[in-house]
Amino acid sequence: MQIYKVGGAVRDRLLGKPVTDIDWVVVGATTEEMLAKGFRPVGSDFPVFLHPKSGEEYALARTERKSGRGYGGFTFHASPEVTLEEDLIRRDLTINAMAEDDQQNLTDPYHGQRDLEARLLRHVSPAFAEDPLRVLRVARFAARYAALGFTVASETLELMRQLSDSGELEALTAERSWKEISRALMEDQPQVFIEVLRACGALKVLMPEVNALFGVPQPEAHHPEIDTGVHTLSVLEQAALHKQPLTVRWACLLHDLGKGLTPEEEWPRHIAHEHKGLKLIKAVNERFKAPRDCQELALLVGQYHTHGHRALELKPSTLLELLQSFDVYRRPQRFEEFIAACEMDARGRKGLEQRSYPQADYLRGAASAARGIAVQPLLEKGFKGPELGEAIKRERLKALKAYKEAASA
């Protein structure tokens, strides 16, 4: 029995990056031997065990063979005869197909270290094209390591194109796709993830609504970058620079989908794109079964982001409707995330990344003014039921009028 550290832990150590998760592969062992040593089996697909003390995952060396469509369409073979090299060749990228023994001696049969130095994301073998999920994984690694100068090898991008054209991407489950998408959006340069998907044709398969934004012009006065797709990538980049949570990043990606529906004869204006985009945002949300908080914020940002930009001009009654739509009284955090998404949208414009966004503090102040209305005095006046609701609304409107006057003074 020989045990090796494999994959990301080896890659990140060689890159000088912190190692968080460690994967181990066991060569020359049987399931019975692992159980006898106190390892606990997990999963039913292939032999993976938890270490009796550390709880880390140890997998028996295995080979795999394509047997059906999609990510799950494989049969695995694990036995003591499977070599380390045979186990490593089934991995996606050369930089993930290296192993170390307990003395840090490197096993690198597919030249992963050379590709690390060349800053290349390159597939290990033609079997790469058997797993459609790898298209998303490579794009995610590109986003993660873009700051270090990594790019996708041209021959790997070509395989990704073939996968995108093959129909295999459509066999991916929503859960597996979302796992990769959500992780990619939380990388330091999530816009690179979208760029790579677009470059290999996967974006038009997975998110045609986002793909449709590229080449759609916007008024240069508001959008010096002009192209709606380029703007979307810039908004996503700003969201990452400002360490926004996943909910905000997802909303930033989808906020302008309605502009992809504007007839060419109306370009570069996009009248009512906020409302038109809602059905598209809903479709993307459902396709990937995005978590509820991501779905809700994306729809609200899509519908109201121009309200956010025009906050200082809004009538008190419109401002009140906006606050009601977000339920700022019970869900203040969601409104904060809306403000953040609006600010990222404003900053995601060529040459305007550093400009101030006074709308943010103005909206926070408005929410605070509306929340400041006490219910108890109205109850003491005898209001109840629907009448109480109307009375609260009147008082909040009065507070917002006073707030707007004070802010304008």
Helices and strands as residue ranges (DSSP letters): E 2-6, H 8-15, E 23-27, H 31-36, E 40-42, E 48-50, E 57-60, E 62-66, E 74-78, H 84-88, G 94-96, E 99-100, E 106-107, H 112-118, E 120-121, G 126-130, H 133-145, G 146-148, E 151-152, H 154-166, G 168-171, H 174-185, H 190-199, H 203-206, H 208-211, H 228-241, H 246-254, G 257-261, G 264-266, H 273-276, H 278-287, H 292-309, G 311-313, H 316-326, H 332-347, H 359-371, H 376-380, H 385-408
